[in-house]
Amino acid sequence: MPTATRTNPLSFLTDQLNELKAKGTHFKLRVLEDEQAPECTFDGKRVINLASNNYLGLTTHPKLREAALEATRKYGVGSGAVRTIAGTMKIHMELEEKIARFKNVEACVVFQSGFTANAGTVSAILGKDDFVISDELNHASIIDGCRLSRAKILVFRHKDVAHAEEQLASIKDQPGRKLLITDGVFSMDGDIGALPGLCDAAEKYGAIMMVDDAHSSGVLGRNGRGTIDHFGLHGRVDIQVGTLSKAIGALGGYVCGTRDFIDYLYHRARPFLFSTSHPPSVAATCIAAFDVLENEPQLMEQLWANTRFWKKELGLLGFNIGGKTTPASETPITPIIIGDGRLTMDFSRELFKEGVLGTGIAFPTVPEGKARIRTIMTATHTQDELTRALDVLHRVGKRMGILS
Ligand SMILES: *Cc1c(COP(=O)(O)O)cnc(C)c1O
């Protein structure tokens, strides 16, 4: 029987939350009440959405919607087991084959998310005697995968190829395996990884080369084939990771490489072995999405036209959109750098009141003093929506002293 005197052993968490509140960086989840779209309803308010990774508008594409419904009617809602027990459906294999063909690689494995793809892959292929050479701004899922592997982690300065080489040189006589790893596009600044130089360095030192293309799939390269295609580095990147959760519009992550590498992951990647596979509707949705990438290139063209317009106009208004104190964005991710965490969160709240959803991002997601509103352009934002959003940003920015 519970006694009245028992103290809550989790009360230390309340203390930590109170610290966040005191710093002004505590947040409440914003709740979406209708479709994920450029203009939608969060917490009862109609807003222009500048925060979604829905680059091509595929979350509501009629062909994807129809594919999901048809697969649900045909196969039900769940797969019933992990892939290695009884949860591999024909539609899962079809998706993996489709992605492998699209990426022009031997084989592909699909994970439940991009996060599990990264964490599951790195931890499966490396052990405690091995080394990871990792960009300092790589995604959390890569960092967690490195930690899980117990390999030694050598961090190189952001996109600094010479520093990566230095790190590789410092361990060149060590027997362990070396994995050189970078994001294709960095999610907080929108800059593109230093892939060509890093591929040279990996080859010079016999390291495995791995790229996480979560923000590049559907955005860069021919029909959205990602940064390897963008730079023409086919055959030089051993491990290509991508997500199905951003531009592809659904959920999941994938890893591409040689047939044996993928077969090894089937046997050793823990999220693959111990967590249930996608519902058939998700697999069907993703298959339809890759058809759209191949057949509707106008979506990517519109994404980039909107991106050019958006960056130009934000710059003209006088916002710091990176390039001075932070890396310069080269993609549809455009940060509005504010600096102070509290001011950033206040700015975000005021924008919301005036009908713009721009999520504030502060420490620890970005370094202290580099807080920002991260905006993401999509193909489906209309000129009218963008003009109205710019007007709100201008007005609120002036009022709060962010713009002079
Ligand atoms: C979003 C993201 C992931 C995780 O992908 P999910 O499919 O959302 O789990 C991994 N890496 C990078 C660089 C990302 O931006």
The ligand as a Gaussian input file, in Angstrom:
#p B3LYP/6-31G(d) Opt

LIG

0 1
 C       15.785000      14.303000     -39.057000
 C       17.131000      13.735000     -39.144000
 C       17.366000      12.402000     -38.825000
 C       16.280000      11.521000     -38.254000
 O       15.334000      11.154000     -39.201000
 P       13.897000      10.627000     -38.711000
 O       13.405000       9.854000     -39.871000
 O       13.081000      11.830000     -38.375000
 O       14.134000       9.767000     -37.513000
 C       18.644000      11.903000     -38.983000
 N       19.651000      12.678000     -39.429000
 C       19.467000      13.980000     -39.740000
 C       20.618000      14.792000     -40.250000
 C       18.202000      14.545000     -39.599000
 O       18.020000      15.835000     -39.882000

